[in-house]
Amino acid sequence: MHEQLALALEAYRRTSPLVHCLTNTVVTNFTANVVLASGGAPAMVDNPQEAAGFAAIAGGVLVNLGTPQEHTVAAMGLASASARDHGVPWVLDPVGAGGLPWRTQVAVELLDNRPTIVRGNASEVLGLTGGSGGKGVDSTETSENALAAARALAQDFGSVVAVSGPTDYLTDGHRVLALGNGVELMTRVTGVGCALGALMAGFAAATPDALVAAAAATTLLCLAAEEAPKNGPGSFAVGLLDALSTITPDKLADRARLEER
């Protein structure tokens, strides 16, 4: 698996996929910078007039429910359906699912468009299966506690489900990966998790195995975080972008803390 992570990063950098991001207003700039720094090409097209057409030509699509509005939700439905119909991998990040009824309903309805990857914290993943959600956008559950729900979601929708936490768990319903890289400061910068969804969409555009794509994207971001300065959240965020551009495929393979279960 470590060699597969390296090959995934090589493919991502070689192809520089176009990543269509329908994401929340808090993290748009940071998400675009993460995709650029890592080697991809971001585009932030979130209006209903253009979403379906743009998704059809993108390499990968991110749908992030952090700040849903009626027009952006409409665009998300159009983009994800277009991605499904045109064979474009897409990622659902159900931010806050379980805690607020409308966005939970939207997230559940988007599942019908068969996301390639679902990425969220433990409370959000549980929220998709009837759980009560977390504390706002923060999880009140451990990633281990959400693993059974993640397996069930993966099997029901043919998706890879990635549950973030101190240990990240990724599953396609059959295989399970536990990833242990990362630092606590990642939780002190707005948009790190949201940007990971965009990275996953880009890696899925370059790597046909969605589980490998999600694992490579997660490991890349977490290794960059380990290499960034730890003086405080501000310098850490800038250093994270710098480090994303310097992580090599060999380093990704050598330093990945990954366990197959």
C-alpha positions in Angstrom: 0.0 0.0 0.0 2.9 2.4 0.7 4.1 2.1 -2.9 0.5 2.8 -4.1 0.5 6.0 -2.2 3.7 7.1 -3.9 2.3 6.2 -7.3 -0.9 8.1 -6.5 1.0 11.3 -5.7 3.1 10.9 -8.9 -0.1 10.6 -11.0 -1.7 13.6 -9.3 1.3 15.8 -9.9 1.8 14.6 -13.5 -1.8 15.1 -14.5 -2.6 18.2 -12.4 -6.3 17.5 -12.4 -9.0 20.2 -12.5 -10.8 20.1 -9.2 -14.3 21.6 -9.2 -15.0 22.9 -5.7 -18.5 23.7 -4.5 -17.4 24.5 -1.0 -18.2 26.8 1.9 -17.5 30.6 2.0 -15.2 30.3 5.0 -12.6 28.1 3.3 -12.8 29.0 -0.4 -9.4 30.7 -0.6 -7.5 28.2 1.6 -9.0 25.3 -0.3 -7.9 26.7 -3.6 -4.4 27.3 -2.2 -4.1 23.8 -0.9 -5.0 22.3 -4.3 -2.6 24.7 -6.1 0.3 24.0 -3.6 -0.1 20.3 -3.9 0.0 20.3 -7.7 -3.7 20.4 -8.8 -5.8 23.0 -10.5 -8.8 24.4 -8.5 -11.9 26.0 -9.8 -14.6 27.4 -7.5 -17.8 27.3 -9.6 -20.9 27.1 -7.4 -23.8 28.6 -9.3 -26.6 26.5 -10.8 -26.2 27.9 -14.3 -22.7 26.5 -14.7 -22.3 23.7 -12.1 -23.5 20.7 -14.2 -21.5 21.7 -17.3 -18.4 22.4 -15.4 -18.6 19.1 -13.4 -18.8 17.2 -16.6 -15.4 18.5 -17.8 -13.6 18.5 -14.4 -11.2 15.8 -13.2 -12.9 15.6 -9.8 -15.7 17.4 -7.9 -16.0 18.5 -4.2 -19.4 19.1 -2.6 -18.9 20.7 0.9 -22.0 21.6 3.0 -20.3 24.0 5.3 -22.4 27.1 4.5 -25.3 25.9 2.4 -27.6 28.4 0.6 -30.5 27.5 -1.6 -28.7 28.4 -4.8 -25.5 26.6 -3.8 -27.4 23.5 -2.7 -29.1 23.5 -6.1 -25.7 23.8 -7.8 -24.4 20.9 -5.7 -27.2 18.6 -6.7 -26.7 19.5 -10.4 -22.9 19.1 -10.2 -23.0 15.8 -8.3 -25.6 14.3 -10.7 -23.5 15.5 -13.7 -20.4 14.0 -12.2 -22.2 10.7 -11.6 -23.5 10.7 -15.2 -20.2 11.5 -16.8 -18.0 9.2 -14.7 -16.3 12.0 -12.8 -15.3 11.1 -9.3 -16.8 13.4 -6.6 -16.5 13.9 -2.9 -19.2 14.6 -0.4 -18.2 16.5 2.8 -21.4 16.5 4.9 -20.3 19.3 7.2 -22.6 19.5 10.3 -24.7 16.5 9.2 -26.9 15.2 12.0 -27.0 18.4 14.0 -29.2 20.5 11.7 -32.2 19.0 9.9 -32.1 20.8 6.6 -28.4 20.3 5.8 -28.8 16.7 7.0 -31.6 16.1 4.6 -29.5 17.7 1.8 -26.6 15.5 2.6 -28.7 12.3 2.6 -30.3 13.3 -0.7 -26.9 13.9 -2.3 -25.9 10.4 -1.3 -28.3 9.2 -4.0 -25.8 10.6 -6.6 -23.3 8.0 -5.4 -20.3 9.9 -4.2 -17.0 8.3 -4.9 -15.8 9.4 -1.4 -17.6 10.6 1.7 -15.3 12.5 4.0 -16.3 13.8 7.4 -15.6 13.6 11.1 -17.2 10.8 13.2 -20.3 12.8 14.2 -21.0 13.7 10.6 -20.7 10.2 9.4 -22.9 9.0 12.1 -25.3 11.9 11.3 -25.8 10.4 7.8 -27.1 7.3 9.4 -29.4 8.8 11.9 -27.0 10.1 14.6 -27.5 13.4 16.4 -24.4 15.2 15.0 -21.7 16.9 16.9 -20.9 20.3 18.5 -21.4 22.5 15.5 -18.9 21.3 13.0 -16.8 19.6 15.7 -17.1 15.9 16.4 -18.2 14.6 19.8 -17.5 11.0 18.8 -14.3 9.1 18.1 -13.4 7.9 14.6 -13.4 4.3 16.0 -17.0 4.7 17.1 -18.0 5.7 13.6 -16.3 2.8 11.8 -19.3 0.5 11.7 -21.5 3.3 10.2 -18.7 4.1 7.7 -18.7 0.5 6.5 -22.4 0.4 6.2 -22.5 3.7 4.2 -19.7 2.4 1.9 -21.5 -0.8 1.2 -24.9 0.9 0.6 -23.6 3.6 -1.8 -20.5 2.0 -3.3 -18.4 4.8 -1.9 -15.2 5.1 0.1 -15.9 6.6 3.5 -13.2 8.5 5.3 -13.6 9.3 9.0 -11.2 12.0 10.3 -9.8 12.0 13.8 -6.5 11.5 15.7 -6.6 8.2 13.7 -8.2 8.5 10.4 -10.2 5.4 9.3 -11.0 4.8 5.6 -13.1 2.0 4.2 -14.7 0.9 1.0 -17.0 -1.4 2.9 -14.5 -4.3 2.8 -11.0 -3.0 3.2 -10.2 -0.7 6.2 -7.1 1.5 6.5 -6.0 3.3 9.7 -3.8 6.3 9.1 -1.8 7.9 12.0 -0.1 10.9 10.6 -0.9 14.5 11.5 -0.6 17.1 14.3 -3.1 18.7 16.7 -2.6 22.2 15.1 -4.5 20.9 12.1 -7.6 21.4 14.2 -6.8 25.0 15.0 -6.8 26.3 11.4 -10.1 26.8 9.6 -10.5 24.8 6.5 -7.9 22.1 6.8 -10.5 19.3 6.8 -12.5 21.0 4.1 -9.4 21.3 1.9 -8.8 17.6 2.4 -12.0 16.9 0.5 -10.7 18.9 -2.5 -7.4 17.0 -2.3 -9.3 13.7 -2.3 -11.3 14.8 -5.4 -8.1 15.6 -7.2 -6.4 12.3 -6.2 -9.5 10.3 -7.2 -9.2 12.0 -10.7 -5.7 10.6 -11.0 -6.0 7.2 -9.3 -8.8 4.7 -10.1 -8.8 3.0 -6.7 -10.7 5.5 -4.6 -9.5 4.0 -1.3 -5.9 4.6 -2.4 -6.7 8.1 -3.6 -8.3 9.0 -0.3 -5.4 7.6 1.7 -2.8 9.3 -0.4 -4.6 12.7 -0.1 -4.9 12.3 3.6 -1.3 11.2 4.1 0.0 14.1 2.0 -1.9 16.7 4.0 -0.9 15.2 7.3 2.8 14.8 6.4 2.8 18.5 5.3 1.3 19.4 8.7 4.1 17.5 10.4 6.7 19.4 8.5 5.1 22.9 8.9 6.3 25.2 11.7 4.5 24.8 15.1 4.8 28.3 16.4 1.1 29.0 16.2 -1.9 28.6 13.9 -1.0 31.5 11.6 2.5 30.5 10.6 1.4 26.8 10.6 -1.2 27.5 7.9 1.4 29.2 5.7 3.9 26.5 6.4 1.4 23.8 5.6 1.0 25.3 2.1 4.8 25.4 1.7 5.3 21.8 2.8 2.5 20.5 0.5 4.7 21.6 -2.5 7.8 19.8 -1.3 6.5 16.4 -0.1 7.9 13.8 -2.6 6.4 10.5 -3.5 9.3 8.7 -1.8 8.7 10.6 1.4 5.0 9.9 1.3 5.7 6.2 1.1 8.5 6.2 3.7 6.7 8.2 6.4 3.1 7.1 6.0 1.8 5.6 9.3 -0.7 3.2 7.7 -2.2 0.0 8.9 -4.4 -2.3 6.8 -7.1 -4.0 8.8 
